[in-house]
Amino acid sequence: MAVGEQVPVRARPTEVMVVLVAGLLMVMSSPSVYATSWAPKAALALLVIGPGLAALLVTARSGDRAAIAGSALLVVAAVSAALSPAPRLALLGLYNHGTGWLFVAAVVGMWSLGRRASAESARLLGSVVLLAAFVNAAMAWLQVSRNFNGDLFALVDGRPPALLGNPVHASALFLGAFAIVAERWRTERSRTEPSREASMVLLGLGLLFASALEIAGGRIGL
């Protein structure tokens, strides 16, 4: 290796896991179960509770205020669940709904893992979001085409939910992906020699996400 040449930085195994889980949470669906979009994602979320809470504890012990606040949230939620007239329901939550202490723990755990990501894995995560948004946008267009039958292709109030089960959630994904495309377009165009191919790909993705956001409707169409 030449003197002064930077050593490539590789993502840690935990960072790779975070990126993988985040990507799967945006596309996992199974027509063979009730709650086609929710059930597989909820099952996956439960798997990260252990690593997530371990990361939260380590970060909180270092004095990180955000991690301490996240820990306090879990403690309050645990007390609330214990004092509930239906403690088991408060622990497990309602099926097909984002409730219950386990769900709160999964969300806080994933947040904690994400906060420990390096700049390299954060950019990789952005690329995974773009890929997942591409898959969801393609599914949204297939759903509005009315050429397919089955739970995966059902509309919600006349709008496509993509693979997220809710057109509002799909809209949020498309809008976020559009913002990533805009940021990467700006970065690419600011280079001394911008790549024409990369610019065309980003332009195509931007148009796809904008169109998917429009047909999904949600509450924040472009």
Salt bridges, closest charged atoms under 4 A:
GLU15 OE2 - ARG12 NH2 3.37
ASP64 OD2 - ARG115 NH1 2.90
GLU183 OE2 - ARG186 NH2 3.99
GLU188 OE1 - ARG191 NE 3.13
